[in-house]
């Protein structure tokens, strides 16, 4: 079960590294605009805001990676729990305030990983 928990936490971290990339470096590309449902004009106007948001997603990924790599397993687990809870809250808020899809793409994987970590 411990290996499954680490894989799930790693996948959530990887997802947030990808979100960082999309929001910080590829925000105005056609593929990312389609993914987020934005127009070219909107993407150009909000590039700085998206980059800032991407940076925060990077911090979430960094915290999860820190939890996975921490030399003290008990501390690492606490770090993972904290950052998974942060991702879960952000996903719920985004799902309510922006787009319901965020609940499934961001909050649900975090919830599953959190449950598995708590069960190990």
N, C-alpha and C positions, 0 to 999 in steps of 0.2 A: 504493500500500500504506500510505503514511503517513496518508492520510485515513481509511482503514478502521481503522487502529490507533487513531486519535483518537476515531472514532465508538464503537468497542468499549469503550475506556477510559471515555468519557463515559456509555455505557449502564450500565457497572458502577457508576460514581459515582452516576448517577441512581437505580439500584436501591437503593443504600445510603442515599440521601436518603429514599427511600420507606420503607425499613425503619426509619430514624430516626423518621419521622412515625408509623408504626404503633406502634412500641414506646414512644415518648415521649408521644404525644398521643391515640392511638386504641386503646390496649391493651385496654380493657374493652368496646369496642363489639362488637356481635354479629358483624359482618363480620370483624374482626381475630381475635376469639376462634375463629371457624370456621376461619380461615386457619391459625392456630397450634394448633388442636385443644384449646382450653382451655375450662374452665367459667367461668361468671360469678364464682363464689366464688374460684376460683384466680386469675382475672385481677385481682380486687379485692385479693387478698392479695399479689400479686406486682407491683403497679403500679410501685413504687419500683425494684425490681430490673430490670424491663423498661425503665424510663426510663433507668437507668444503662447498660444494654446498648445502647439506642438511641443514647445519646450516643457510645458507642464506634463504632457504625456511622457516625455523623456524622463522626467523626474520619477514618475510612477514606475516606469521600466527599470530605472536605476535602483530604486528601492527594492523591487522584487528580486533583481539580480543580486543585490547586496544580501538579501535574506537567504538566497540560495547558496551563496558562497561564504557566508559567515562561518568562521572556524568553530564557534560554539553553536551546536545544533539547536539548543533550546532558545538561544537569543535569535538565531536565524529564523526559527519558526515564528517567534513573536513579531519579527520584522515583516515576514511574509503575511501574517495575519493582518497587521496594520495596513500594509499597502494594498492587499486584496480588498480590505474593507473600504479603503479610499477609492479604488477602481469601481467597486460595487456602488458606492454612493454617487460617484460621478456618472456612472452609467444609468442609474435610476433617474438622476436629475436630468441628464441629457435626453433620456427616453420620454420624460414627461414634458420637458420644455422645448425640445428641438424636434426630435423624430423618434417615433416608437421603435424603429429598427435598432436604435442604440441599446435598447433593453436586451435584445437578443445577441447583438454583436459584441457588446462590451460588458454589460452587467451579468448576463447569464454565465459566460465563461468564468468570470471572477467569482460568482456565487458557487459554481461547481468546484472550482479550485479551493475556495475557502472551506467548503464543507469537507472536502477530502483532507486538507491540511489539518483541520480540527479533529478529524477522526483518526489521524495517525498518531 
